[in-house]
Amino acid sequence: MIELGWWPTGSILLVAAAVFVWSRQVSIRPPDPLRPRLLNHGAVQLFAMIVVILMLVHMVTLIAGEPLTGRR
């Protein structure tokens, strides 16, 4: 099984954040009728933000040293 340490987690976090920012920049441009968009940038932003949130939660787990379990 692959172990996600600090470097892979940080790398995935940065890549997902960059994809989110890129997709946001593309989605706010005015549409060009001669060049249709082939991606649904709202879905790309949603997926990238989910990955960012998951990586932030994983970083908290790495800092705490044990998995988060919630309230008991």
C-alpha positions in Angstrom: 0.0 0.0 0.0 1.2 3.5 -0.8 2.0 5.7 2.2 1.1 9.3 1.8 3.7 11.3 3.8 4.3 15.0 3.8 5.8 15.4 0.3 3.2 13.5 -1.6 0.4 15.1 0.3 1.8 18.6 -0.2 2.4 17.9 -3.9 -1.2 16.7 -4.5 -2.5 19.7 -2.5 -0.5 22.1 -4.7 -1.5 20.4 -8.0 -5.2 20.4 -7.0 -5.0 24.0 -6.0 -3.3 25.0 -9.3 -6.0 23.1 -11.2 -8.7 24.9 -9.3 -7.2 28.3 -10.0 -6.6 27.5 -13.7 -10.2 26.3 -14.1 -11.5 29.4 -12.3 -9.5 31.7 -14.7 -10.8 29.8 -17.7 -14.4 29.8 -16.5 -14.6 33.6 -15.9 -13.4 34.5 -19.4 -16.2 35.6 -21.8 -17.2 32.7 -24.1 -15.8 32.7 -27.6 -18.4 31.3 -30.1 -15.7 30.1 -32.5 -13.9 28.0 -29.8 -16.3 25.9 -27.7 -15.2 24.8 -24.3 -14.7 21.0 -24.1 -14.7 20.8 -20.3 -17.3 21.6 -17.7 -15.1 23.9 -15.6 -17.6 24.0 -12.7 -17.2 20.2 -12.3 -13.4 20.5 -12.6 -13.4 23.2 -9.8 -15.6 21.0 -7.6 -13.4 18.0 -8.0 -10.2 20.0 -7.4 -11.7 21.6 -4.2 -12.8 18.2 -2.9 -9.2 17.0 -3.4 -7.8 20.1 -1.6 -10.1 19.6 1.4 -9.2 15.9 1.6 -5.5 16.7 1.5 -5.9 19.4 4.2 -7.7 16.8 6.4 -4.9 14.3 5.7 -2.3 16.9 6.8 -4.2 17.4 10.1 -4.0 13.7 10.5 -0.3 13.7 9.9 0.2 16.5 12.4 -2.0 14.8 15.1 -0.2 11.4 14.6 -3.4 9.4 14.7 -6.6 9.2 12.6 -9.4 11.6 13.5 -12.4 9.7 14.9 -14.9 12.4 15.7 -17.0 12.8 18.8 -17.7 10.0 21.2 
